[in-house]
Structures are given as structure tokens and as C-alpha cells.
Amino acid sequence: MKKLTALLLSAILLLAAFAPVMTAGAAVSGIYTYTLINDKKEVRIDKAPGAAGALIIPAKIADKPVTQIASGAFSGNNKITSVKIPEGVKSIGSFAFEVCEKLKSVTLPSTLTTIGAYAFAFSGLASVTVPAKVTKIGEYAFGSCEALTAATIKSGVKSIPKGCFFGCKKLTGITMPASVKTIGKEAFAACSALASVKLTQSVTTIAADAFAQCAKLKALTVSVTIGVGQNYTLPKYTGTWKDSNGKTAASTTFKGSAVGKTSFSITDKDKRKLTVNVNVKAKPTKIAFKTASATIGVGESFATGVTFTPEKAHTKRTYTSKDPTIATVNSSGKITGKKAGKTTITVKTYNGKTAEFTVTVKKAPGSVKLDKASATLAKGKTLTLAATLPSGTASKLTWSSSKASVAKVDSKGKVTAVAKGTAVITVKTFNGKTAAVTVKVP
């Protein structure tokens, strides 16, 4: 442990020597020294020697958006206790908050894509959530955060790099997304309290010493679901894979041959067992969308639904848009309108079965109108309101009541009088346009 810590400290000192130097164009605003970047349209914060306490980094400086935190910007600051990094920031440089020993919490923006090497190393962080847009985390980014007890990494990150959580001795568990494929050298080494790690079937490589000196971590488990006829390759790890009968596996790559369950295991030099539990499901003979089409507005999203035959078939599938300039679709089937027009969304199973969905995209509405401004409704009676959008526009409409105990409304605008009083029924478009009706129940 001491040897590994010494190596980490040496690496920090060596790399810090190469931290970027502020450019000649640096300026000062309050406690911040900054540089205009990207054709002087954005701001990089270079230094903030006066930062202290609960720090809220501004979203703009000199009327320009802050998009970067420079390497070493807050390094060694022992006065910051928390930091909120604003939306719009895309990268946090190497060593940005390293050795900020009193830094207990950090709020990372959803716009963040990169966290540099040693960015929070030796800080006082107690927990951290890495946003979904982050695709790259640098080596030892959270190394030796000895107060860190919980870490969540959302989808986007493909690799847990060398020493990422090295020496986080209070870290008890880690949640990793399905996007993670590799776990690097010493990624969780010397995490002495680590007892639980959730791995997904996307993991292809685990470094031999990724979990070195993790005494409480007795076993690792990967849950895998594949379909009949689908291939799967066991992760690269130290040791020899055994099948469920304890015999050496004939190959690390196999194909699901029949519906059922099996397992493979491997034991590393620390006598820690990695078990891969495989569930083989039937291959689908048919896939279908729950609805055949939808009309949405530009900027609006719509979540599709699909069904499989047989019902318990493996649900692995991919989505594509014939014209993504009109509408895009993500890996979960969420369609987003981009410009007016019509296109086709196709879903495809792992074994080649397909279905199509037609999406029509119209302009986003500039307003919404209701057929009434007010209404009187006797208790127990109902009234269905009609909402109208401008010609050539589209939107899903949501309905709400200011007082459902007086008058409630369903998803189609049907109002039911419940009790004496007054309630305001509001209809709202996806882009925030509203109209309202006042309903009195005598």
C-alpha cells in the first residue's frame, strides 16, 4: 500500500510539472483568471487563488460561456469545501482539484464530457456522480480520495482507466453502466472497504490487478443474457476459465445453443472468483411496434414500444432512422423530431427480424387554445375539453388540475367534477405553451 501511494504521489508531482501555463491573453474577473478560447467565444478558467468555502463557478465570465476548467486551476486549494460546476462546462483539466483536501462535494454538469487525469486526486470528496455525457476519465482521476464512500458512473464511459479509484479506502460499492468495456490497471487497487461491484456483460477486459488489495471483495459476478444463436465472449482476466462442471472451458467464445442457464468461473491470484452467469433466451420469430406511426413537433421526443414473439424471447435490438435530419432515434427507441418531414424508424433484432414505424415531424406550436374559458359542472358530471394547435404544428398534450379534489382531468382532457369548489384545468404542449379553463363545481 505504501509503495503504491508513493508511486501515485511521484506521478502527481511529475505530471504537475507539465501542467499548462496561462497564456499571455489571460484576464481577471473577480477571483478568476481566465482565457478566451475557441475564437474568443468561450472561457477557460485558469486560476482562482481566492476561491474558498462553497464555491459556485459562474456560467459566464465577460458575457462568454465558461466551457473549460484548466489543468491545475484549483490545485492545492484547502479552503474550498464544495464546488458547483455550471451547465455548459465540457471539460475539467488534469489536476484541476487535486489535493483540495477540504473539498467534500462536487456537482458536475450534464454537459461535461471529459475529466482529466488526477482531476480530483487526494481531494476530500465523499461521493461523486459522473454524468452520462462523460466519455473519458483520465488516469487516477479520483485516486486516493480517502473519504469517498460512493461513486456512480452513468452511461457514456467505456473505460475505467488506470488507478481511477486507487486508494479510495472507504469506497464500499461502485455502480457502472453497460457502456464500460475495460477496467484498467489498479483501477480499484487498495480500495480496502470495497465489497460490491456491479459488472455488466459489456465488460471485455479486466486488468489482473484491477482489484488488488481489495480484501473485502470476495467475488465478482457478471450477469449475461443472450439469445439462441448469439455469440458471447468471456472477459479477459487472469486465470483459466472453468465451465459449470469445473472443467476447463474449451473456448472463451461460445454461441447460445438452447434456452437455459449456465455459468463460467475463473479464480485470480488473490483467490477471488469471477463468475459469469449466462441466461440463454429464445430467439424472436417476430418483432412489432405497439403503434404504427406518430406525429410529433420539432424538438419533441417520443418513446416507442415494441413487442416480441414469443413473449419471452431475447430482446436485444437496434434502431435506425432512414433520415436522421428529420428524426433521430437512440438505442432505447426514443425518437426526437429534428425538422419538418416524414421518415421511417426501423427496429432490428439480433437475428435479423425487423419492423418499421412512420414518424411525421411538424413545426413546434407557438400556442394552444381551448374551446372554453370557463365551465360550471355539477358534482359527478363530466366534460371533455378540446384543444387546438396552430395549423401545421404538432405536440403531445399534457393535462393537469390545480385542485384534483374539486375537478380531475385525464390524459385526453376529460374533466370530472369531484366536489364543491373551483379548479383550473391546464393543457400544456411539449414546448411549454399553455391554455387554461376555470371549472366551478357548485
Secondary structure, 3 states (H helix, E strand, C coil): CHHHHHHHHHHHHHHHCCCCCCCCCCEEECCEEEEEECCCCEEEEEECCCCCEEEECCCEECCEEEEEECCCCCCCCCCEEEEECCCCCCEECCCCCCCCCCCCEEECCCCCCEECCCCCCCCCCCEEEECCCCCEECCCCCCCCCCCCEEEECCCCCEECCCCCCCCCCCCEEECCCCCCEECCCCCCCCCCCCEEEEECCCCEECCCCCCCCCCCCEEEEEEEEECCCEEECCECCCCCEECCCCECCCCEEECCCCEEEEEEEECCCCCEEEEEEEEEECCCEEEECCCEEEEECCCEEECCEEEECCCECCCEEEEECCCCCEEECCCCEEEECCCEEEEEEEEECCCCEEEEEEEEEECCCCCEECCCEEECCCCCEEECCEECCCCECCCCEEEECCCCCEEECCCCEEEECCCEEEEEEEECCCCCEEEEEEEEC
